[in-house]
Amino acid sequence: MDELDTVVDALAEAQLVVAATGAGMSRESGIHTFREAQEGLWERYNPEELATRQGFQEHPARVWGWYNYRRGLIAQRAPHAGHRALAELEELVPKVVVVTQNIDGFHRDAGSSNVLEVHGNIHRFKCFEQDHPVELDEPVSDSNGDLEPPRCPRCGSLIRPDVVWFGEMLPPGVFQDAEAASSACDVMLVVGTSGMVQPAANLPLVASASGAMVVEVNVEPSQLTHYVDVFLEGPAGQILPALVARLAARHS
């Protein structure tokens, strides 16, 4: 029996599967990480100038332009086969929860119905002062425009992207839900994460301590590889569809 079959056996018995995804999942769709996207006109800025509360207070137009630019890059990409496989897994397992550090929204776009976005979503907006959710036509730009962000219709505060900036707390309740799912799951798939970003990197350890099989899918070993039960080396866009296809064959 190969390692894929070992994982499929566990998935076939699982009541709850958690997929914890990181930047590598998005990179397979051609989406750059924060620092990789700092090219051209954006190279001269430190992350603290583009993704902190202080940076927004000092230069709101600059930060607004940066996220418009990143949104434009994301708009040119699409979910890949790995995203779609996690959505298809919902037809084969009683419950699937996706916990993602990515802000691109691709898991929802691919059809996953239970997604916990621990770092927020670049396509949502809220106000700076009160965190009021704000519905807004998405600004998309491929340049560093200098337009000031609009203001909240409720309190007049400037509107910002609903993402977690450096130094900020995670969205209320979201990480608690992620921890609860991790401690209750039977199998955790850890996909495309370096294992270095806290507190998300702790979730596989929570799952393992609770008796789950922890499976890493990654193109190279990570900080978590030593702790997992099975390491499947390769792109998520190949390995996840292969897992789901084998599991589906058992259902047919």
N, C-alpha and C positions, 0 to 999 in steps of 0.2 A: 504494500500500500504506500503510495507517495504522500507527500505532505498536503497536497491539495485535497486528497481523499480524507485525510485525517481531519482537516478543517470542515469539509462537507459533512462528515459524520456528526461533528459537533453542531453544525448549523441545522442539520435535520432534526436534532433533538431539542433545539433551543426554543424557548418561549419568548425571550427578549434578546435581541442583538443590538449592540451599540456600535456605531461606526464613528470613530474619532478622527477627523481629518484635519490636515495642516496644509502649509503652503505648497508642498509638493503636489498635492491634488490639483490646485489651481495652476501650477506651473505647467502641468501637462496640457492645459488648455491654452498655453501661451501667455498667461498672466504673470507679469513680473511682481516680485515682492516689493515692499515699500522702497527699499534701497535700490533695487534694480531699476525701478521706474524713475529714479532720480537721474535723468539724463538731460542733455541739452541745457535749456534755460534753468532747469531745476537743480543742476549739479552743485551750484554754489551754496545751497541752503543746507543747514543741519536739520536732522529730523526734529529737533526741539523747536525749530522755527515753523515747521509745517504740521506738526501733530501733537501739540500741547495746548492747554487752555491759555497759557501765557502767550504762546505764539499767535493764537487766534485773537486775543485781546489787543495785541500790539499791531498786528497786520491782518485783519479779517479778510481783506480782499485777496491777499496772497494765499492764505490757507484755502479760501473758497475756490480760487483758481486752480490750486494744486489738486483738490478733489474733483473738480470738473474735468481736469486733464486725465486723471486716473480713471474716471467714469467713462471717458471717451475711449481709453485703451480697452477697458472691459467690454464696451459695446461692440468692439470688433471681434470678440471671441465668443465661444459657446461651450456648454457642457460637453464633456467627452464620454466615452463609453463606460468609464468607471463611475461617473456620476449616475448615468442611466442604470447601471447594474445595481447600485444601491437602491434606486427607486423600485426596480423590478423585484428586489429581495422582499419587499413588502407583501408580494403575492405568495411568498413561499414560507414565511416565518410569521407567527402570530403578531409580533410587534418589533418594529425597527425604529430606533432613535438615532438620528445623525447629530453628532456634536461637532461643530466646525469652528475653527479659528479664522476661517476665510470670510471676507466681507463682500464677495462678489455676487452672492445670491444664486449660484449655479446649482446647488442641491435642490432648491425649490423649483428652479427652472426645469430641472431634469425630471421632476415629478415626486421627489421625496415629500412626504406629508407631515413628518414629525421632525423638524429641524430646530436645533438649539444653536443660535449664532452667538457664541460667547464674546466675540469682539465686535458685534453689531453688523450693520448692513449698509453699504455705501449708497444704496438706492432709497434709503429712508432718511428722514430729516426730523430734527427737533430743535427747540430754541436753546440758546446758550445759557440763559439765566435760570429757567424753570424746568427744562427738559420736557416742555409741552410737545407732544407729537404734532408734526405739521405736514399736511398734504401739499406736495409741490410738484409741478411739472419738472421732470429731471433736467437740470442743466447739463449739457454734454459739450465739452470743448476739447480741441486738440492743441490748445495754446495756453499760455499763462495769462489769461485775461485779468484785467484789473477791476472788474466790477465788484462793488460791495455786495455782500450777501443780503437777501431780503430780510424783512422783520416779521416776527411772530404776530399773527393777527390777534392773539389773546393778550399778550403782555408787552409787545413792542421790542422784545429782545432780538438780537441778531439770530438768524437761523444757521445751523451748522449741520454737517453730516452726522447721522446717528451711528457713529463708530466709536470704539474705545481708543482714546489717545493715550500717549505715554503718561504714566502717573495717575491715571483714572481708575476707579473701581469698575469691575465688570457689571453689566446690566443687572439690576436687582432681580433676584429669583432665577435668572437663567443658569448661572453656574450651580446654584443649589439643585436645580432640576437635573443638570448634567451629572452631578455627584450622585444623586439618588438613582438615576438610571444606571450609572456605572457600578454601583454597589449591588444592584438587583439583576444585572444582565447575566446571561449564560455564556455568551461569546462577545468579546470586544475585538473589532477590527480597527487597528491603528494604522492609518493610511497617510503616507506622505508627510510625516511630521518629524522634526529634528529631535523632539523630546527635550528641548531646552527652554521653551516658553512656558513659564508658570503663570497661573496655577494649572493650566490645561495639561501640562506634562504629568501631573500627578494622577490623572484619571485612570490610566492603565494600571497603576499600582493599586488604586482603590478597587478596580475590577478584579485584579489578581488576588488581592487579600480576601475578597468575598467569594472566591472559588471559581471565577469565570476562566474560560480559556481565552488567553490574550494572543492575538495573531497580528503580527506586524507585516504590512505590505509597503515596501519601500525600494527605491532603486539602489540604495546603499545602507549599510548598518547605521544606526542612530544611537543616541544616548540611551534609548529604551531597549535596544536589541537584547542586551544581556538579561533582561527581566522577563521577556515574553516567552510563551510556550512554543510558538511556531513563527519562524521568520520566512516570509515569501519574498524573495528578491526579484524585483522587476517593476515595470510601470503599472500603476493602478488601472489604467485603461486596458491592460491585457489581463491582469490577474483577477480582478474583480468579475469581469464578464465570464471568465473561465470557471470561477467558483459558482457563480449563479447558474451557469449552463449545466454544470454537473448536478447541482442541487435540483434544478428543474427536471432533469432527466429521471431523477428518482421519483418525482411526483407523477410522471407520465405513465 
